[in-house]
Amino acid sequence: MANRARDNADEPADFETAIAECGFGLFNVFILCSAVPCLTAMVFSASALSYVMPSAECDLDLSIVDKGMLHAVTYAGMIISAVPWGFIADTIGRRPVLISGGWLDGFFVLCASLSQNTAQLMAFKFFDGLIICGPFAVVVSYLAEFHGKKHRPYIMLFVGLCVSIGSMILPLLSYVLLPVPILFTVSSMKFRTWQVFLVVSSAPSLLSGFLHIFLPESPKFLMSQGNYKKALDSLQRIYKLNKRKSKESYPIKHLTDPTPDRSDDIDGTGRPSTLQERFSRAKRKFIDGFKQLKPMFSSPYLAISLQVYCLHFCQIMCVNSVRLWLPQIFATMNAMDTLGANDTSMCAVLEHNANAKSMDEEEKRVECALVGRRSLVMGYQNLSWNWSGRFSDHFSLNEIPSGLELHTDLYFVKTSLVTMMVSAVYLTMMGICATTIIGMSVVIFPTLMRTMVLLLIMTFGRLGSVSGNMLLPVFMQLSCLAPFLWLCSLMSIAFLFSLFLKVDDEQSLN
């Protein structure tokens, strides 16, 4: 028996066998905890301005078009940076992106909090989106590549749960902070409550960059690069923490992968690299990075990726056109109730927002004083997002017809309570669909394409967000019915694409 065990240890093991030997333990708990701030930071970057907008519109004198542009500009930054981040993550590594991305994003969010006018806020939120795009997509691949087939299906449940937690923390923060009257001056710069709120929202990004310093590079990524020596060392570290045993007792001694072993070339001989050698290595990585894109444009990946891109585009355009405007809608409903308006239907609210620029100063001042505590309603609404991750194993993309029906229901609501209930169910259904799409993509596409494909999927979703937030104010100014007809048409298209997507979520990582 002992001889057989030694023989098995000497046999090369693939990634699934090697990661299964590491088990699930303290290391996995730490890496999951480290991912929470990164996933939360993405929610904060994408949604913080939704809660800031009702408070900041008086200070910055925002029109409805300005609000749409501010919602869209973060996603515009994400779109531009998607391909560069994917190239960096798939050639240099996951860990450097998570560390540098977290610190840089925190810096730009802090800069946004110093903004004194709309142009400054728009510029810094653009850079916020430019940076946060990378860490968010990378962390999904990073988590999947540290877990075996047994636990990998639950990674997307965890991602959905973290997004849900972030979606709850943000409105609760707004409920606590935004009603507090803060105003102080430093030199010629004025700082108000909503700017303090943005300072607090930078914390997850900075914490994410700090925590990932203590984690190793993905062993699956290292194997795909041919660096088996470092991959084995990474697996031994995981084994040591999970099993409370020495690294030497790790039963796998050799690894195998379709990529040839290049450990000696990558690690070098121990002497310092010359400038020419470093340049040659960087050039080789650059060329290899372009080679890895080639399979994305061939069968079978091209057809399925185009389906996923179009589906995500339509779905996220619908979701974010509703989600990012809900705090403004609830704030307006609250203000109209307080001011004694007889009609607080969705049509009345949309008309009120479309004509906000023509309000007198006193009406604007009253609304700004009322919007803060209404954000608690968004806390209840986002609580439902917890179930998107919890049920993502049991629902499919065919939940989209439910979203289509709920879009129609929103047109007929008359009170803030019914609006909250309908939007909560709608966003839950759409959360299920978004989580399912990303989970499918992690399994379908091979390691050297995975991060790039995830980034492209998210890029199409963000392109939908940009388009939606720029078009929604236009439709709102046309009529009450126009936005709902537009959103229902998009959901119908998304449903047609969803009919052709099937995948086994327990298959091995390619």
N, C-alpha and C positions, 0 to 999 in steps of 0.2 A: 504493500500500500504506500509506504513512504517513497519507494522508488518510482511508483506511478505518479505520485504527487509532484516529485521532482521533475519527471519527464514532462508533465503538463505545464509546469512552471516555465520550462525551457521553451515550450512551443509559443510562437508569436500569437498574441491575442489582438483582436480588432477592438475598436473603441467601445462597442456595446458590452463586450465581455469585461474589458478593463474597468469601465465605470461601474458596472454591476458589482464587481469585487469590492469597490469602495463603500458600498452601502449608502444609507441615509442617516446623517447624524449632525453633530455640532457644526461641521463645516457648511452643510447645506442650510442649516438655520441661519448662520451668519451671512451667507451670500444672499439669502432671501431677504433678510433684514436690511442688507446694504442696498438691495434693489428698490425697497419701498420709497426712500427719498427721491430716487431718480424718476420713478413712475409718477410720484406725487408732483415733482417739479414740472413734468410735462403738462399735467392738468392745470397747475398754477399759471404756467406760461400762456397756455391757450385760453384760459377762462378768467384770469384775474381782472382784466379790463371790463368784463361783463358786470362785475360787482362795483367796480370803481366808477363806471360811466355815469350812473344816476347822480353820484356825489360830485363828480368832476365836471359835469356839463355846464354848471353855472360858473365855475372858476375859469374854464377854458372856452366858454361860449360855443359849445358844440352844436352843429346842425345834425340832422338825421343822416346826411351823407358823410359827415365827419365821423360819426359813430360807426357807420358801416366800414369806412376806411380803416379806422383803428382796430376793429375786429379782424379785418382782412390782412393787415400788414404783418402780423406775427406769422401767419400761415404763408405769406409771400416769402418771408425769410427762410422758412422751412423748405419750401419748394426749391429755391435756388441752391441750398446747401445739401440737398439729399444725395445727389450723385457723388460729390466730393467726399462726403462723410462715408458713404458706402465703400468707395474706393479705399479710403484710409483704413476703415475697419477690417476689410477683407484682405489687405496687403500688409499693414503694419501691426494690426492686432485690435482686439476688443478693449483690453484694459487701458491702453493709452487714451482711447477715445472717451471712456467713462470718467477717467481722472481729469483730463484737461477740459473736457466738455462741461463737467460739473462746475469747476472753478470759474471758467469763462462765462458761463451762463449766469451764475450768481453775480458776477461783476456787472454785467449789462443790466440785470434787473435792478441792482442798486443804482446804476446810472439813470435808469428810467424813473426811479423814485425822486431824483433830483430835478426832473423836468419842470420847466416854468411855462411852457406853452405847448400847443398841440404838435408842432413840428418836431420839437425835441422828444416828446413822448413817443411819437410815431417812429422816429429814427431808432431810438433805443429798443423799442419793442420789436422792430424789424431785426436788429442784431440778436435780440433774445431768441427769436424764432430761428435765426440762422444757426445758432449754436446748439440749442436744445434738441434739434432734430436728430443729431448724431447719437448722443447717449440714449435717447429713448428707444430708437430702433435697435441699437447694439445690445441693450440690456436684455431684450427678448431672446436674441440669439445666444447671448452669454449664459443666461439661465438654462436654456434648453441644452446647451453643450456641457453642462455640469451635472446633468441628470440622465439616468438610463430610461429605457422604454417603460419600466414599471411606474416611474414618477412623472415622466414628461407630459402626459396628458393633463396633469394637474397644474403644470406651470402656467398655462393660459388661464386656468381658473384663478390662480394666484395673481396674475397680471390684471385680470378683470377686477378682482377684489381690491387691489391696490389703487387702481383708477377710481373705484367706488369710494374708497377711503379718502382719497384726495378730493373727490367731488363733494364729500361731506364736510371735510375740514375747511375748505375754502368759504362756503357760505356761513359756517359757524364763526370763522374768523371775522368775516364781514359783519356779522350780527354783533360781535363783541366790540370791534374796533370802530366801524364806520359811524355809529351814533355818537361817539365821543367827540366833543368839540375840541380839536387840536389846531392851533395856529401859532406859529412862531417864525421869527425872521432871523436869518443868518446873512449878514451883509445886505445885499439887495435881493436875496432869494427868500421867497415865502414858502413855508412848508405847512401842509394841511393834513387832515386825517387820512385821506386817500393815499397820500404819499408815504405815510407811516405804514399803511397797509401793504404797499408794494415792497417796502423794506423787509417786512416780516415774510413776505412771499418768496424772498430770495434764499431763505434758510435751507429748504430741501435741496436746492442745487449745490450749495456749498457743502452741505453734509454728505451728499452723494459723492462728490469728488474726493472728500477726505476718507470715507470708508473704503472706497475701492483701492486705495493705496495699499491696503493690507491683504488684498486678494491676488491670486496668481492669474496668469494668462489662461485662456480656455485650452484644455488639453486637446480637444477636437480640432481647434484652429491650428495648434502647433503641429499636430499630425498631418493636417492638410498641407502645411508648409514644408513637410519633410523633416521637421525638427523633433524626432522621436525622443532624444535625450531629455529635452526640457519637458516634453509631454509626459514622459514617465516620472520625472521629478515632481511635476504638478499633481499627478495621480497619487504618488506616494504621500504627498502632503495631505491630500484629502483623506486617504486611507488612515493616516496617523491620527488625524483629529476625530474621524468618525468611529474608528475601532479602538482607540486608545492603545495602539500598539506601535512598535517601532516601524520606521519606513522600510527597513531591510526585510521585515516580515511580509511585505506586500507580495502576494503570490505570483503576480505577473512580472516577468523580467524582460520581456521583449514585446514590442508592439508591431502591428502590421496595418498597412493602409495602401490604397492604390497609388498614393504618392511615394516615390522612392525616398529612402533615408538620406537626408542631406545635413545631418547634425554637425558633422565635422566642418562642412563648408560654412554653415551658419554661425557656429560657435567660434570658429577660428582656431588658431593654434596656441593662443594665450598671449601672443605679442600684440602690441597696439596696431590697429589697422592704419594703413597709410591713407592719405587723402584720395588717392587714385582708387584704392580698394573700396573705400566707402562710397565713392561716386559710382563705381561699377556695380556694387551691391544694390544701391538705390535705383540705378538704371534697370537692372534685372527685375527688381520688384515692380517697377513701373510697367515694364513690358508684360510681365506675368499677370499684372492686374488687368490689363486690357485683354489678354488671352482668356481670362476667366469670364469675361462678358460675352464671349462668342456663343456659348451654349444657350444664352438667354434668347437668341434670335433664331433658334432652330427647334424642330420638333423633338419632344412633345411640349417643351416649356413655353414656347411662344404663344400658342393658342390659349393655354390655360391662364398664362399671366395676363393676356389681354382681357380675358373674361373677368379676372379678379380686379384688374385696374378699373375697368368700366363700372363694375358693380360697386366698388368702394367709392368711386367718384360720385355716383348718383346718391348713394346712401348717406355719405358724410355731408354732401351739400344739403340734404334735407335735415339731417340731425343738427348740424351747427347753425343752420339758418333759424331753427327753432330755439335750440339750447342757449346760444349766446345772447339772444334777445329776451329770454325769459325774465332775468332780473329787472330789465327795463320795463317789461310789461307788468310785472307784479308791483314795481314801484309806482308806475302810472295808475294802476288800479287802486292802490292804497291812497294815493293823492286825490284821485277822483272821488273815492268814498268819503274821505275827510272833508273835501270841499263841498260835499252834498250833491254830487252829480246823480241824476236819476238813472242814467244808462251807463253801465260798466261792462257791457258786452265786449267781445274781442274786437268787433268792428269799431266800436267807439274808442277803444284804447288805441288801435292802430291809427285811426284818424287823428286822435290827440297827439300822438308821437310825430305823425307826418306834418302837423301844423305847429309844432312846439316852437319854431323859430319866431312865430308871430305873437307869442305870448308876451305880456308885459312883465316888467321886472319883479313886481310883487308876487305874481303867480309863480314865477320861476323860483323865487326865494322860498316860498312856502313848500314847493315840491322838493327842493333840495334838503329842507329840514325834515321831511317825512320819510325819505327813501331808506334810511339806514336799517331800521329794525324790520322792515319788510323782507330783508334778505333771509331771515329765519325761515320763511316759507320755502325758499330754495333749499334750505337744509333738509326739510322734510321730503321735498321732491327728489333730491339726489340720494336720499337714503335708499330708494328703490333700486339704484344702480348696483347695490351690493348683490342683488339677485341675478344680475346679468352674468357675472362670473360663476355664481353658484349653480346656475341652471345651464351653462353653456355646453355641458356634456349631453344634455337631454333634449335640447332644442336644435333647430337647424335654421338655415337661411330662409326656409319657407315660412318663417314668422313675419316676413316682410309684408304679406297682405294685411296682417293685423295693424301694422304701422300705417298702411294706406287708409284703413278705416278710421284710425285715430286722428289722422290728419283732417279728415272730413269732420270728425266730432269737434275738433278745436274751433271750427268756424261757428258752431252753434252755441258755445259756452257763454254764460251770462255773468258768472261770479268768479272771484279769485280762487275759491275752494275747488270748484269744478275744474277750472283751468289747471290747478295744481295736480288734481287726480288724473286727468286725462294726459297731461304732459308727462307725469311720472311713469305711467304705464307705457306710453309711446317711447320715451327715452330708454326704458328698461328693454323693450323689444329690440330697439336699434342697437343697444349695447351688446345684446346677445349676438346679433349679426356681425358687428364689428369684431368682437372677440373671436368668433368662429372663423372669420376670414383670415385673421392673423395666425390663429392656431393651425389652420389648414396649410398655410404657406410655409410655416416652419418645417412641417413634415414633408411637403411635396418637393421643395427645392434643395439641391445639394449644398454642402457647407460653403464652398467658395462663391456661391451665388446668393446664399441665404440673406445676408444683411443687405446686399444691394437690392434684392427683390422686395424685401420688407420696406426698405426706404422708398422704393418706387411706388409700392402700394400706398404707403402713407403720403407720398407726394401727390398722387392722384386724389387722395382724400382731401388733402390740404388745398389742392387746386379747386376742388369742389367748395371748400370752405371760403376761399377767397372770392370765387364767383358768386356763391350764395349771398355772402354778406355785402357784396357790391350791388347785386341785383335786387335783393329784398327791399331796400329803401325805395328803389324805383317802382317796384310792384305795389308797395304800400301807398305811394303817392298816386297811383293810377286808380285803384279801387280796393275795397275790402276783400272782394272775392278773388282778385288776381293772384295774390301770393299763394292762396290755398290750391287753386287750379294748377299753378306752376309746380308746387311741391307734390301734389298727387300724381302729376305726369311723370315726375322723376322717380317716384316710388314704384310706379308701374313698370318703368324700364328696368329698375334694379331687380324687381321680381322676375322678369324674363331672363335676366342673366343668371340669377340664382338657381334656376331650374336645371342648369347643365353642370353644376359643380358637385362632385362627389369625391371623397377621399377617406382612406383608412387612417385614423389618427394614431394607431398603435404600430405602424410600420417603423422600421429602423431608420435612423437619420442617414441620408445619402452622403 
